[in-house]
């Protein structure tokens, strides 16, 4: 039995931000879809505005699978994941083993294609950099939307993530922040007007 896709479809049951009170829960499935949209947008921005040669469709696919290992590991909260260098290294190894296990759930003839998507940071580091920026932007947007909904629980996370975003040198990120980010704090009426 090949259960790869059945496992991935279980992303909808894995909730993110488990240590925080959420006004709106976010599943891993929602997160990966949003990360794929933003990663694709960053690639399109890079190509269209800055003359880069990104494969936007591949980057979107990398983003769709960037957290796939979490169907086996769960979403480990950031403070735990990065508690110490030893903890970070151990979790990296756990993720690698989870990816290996996921790949065994595919027919042999499909494994190479999905191995390249599941281990994007090794197979395509430039493209994966945009995926990680998109991942960080999604976390920041989550903080903004929680704050806009009156939830102060995300204030410290927003400040931390904002500092991390500020430290990233990326034309695509700067463009996205300048042209799109403000809208995520608006109400539906403000967005439409």
Secondary structure, DSSP 4 states (H G I P E B T S, - for coil): ---HHHHHGGGGG-BS-TTS--SS--BHHHHHHHHHHHHHHHHHHHHHHH-----HHHHHHHHHHTTTTHHHH----HHHHTSSHHHHHHHHHHHHHHHHHHHTTS-HHHHHHHHHHHTHHHH-HHHHHHHHHHHHHHHHHHHHHHHHTT-GGGHHHHHHHHHHHHH---HHHHHHHHHTGGGGGS-HHHHH-
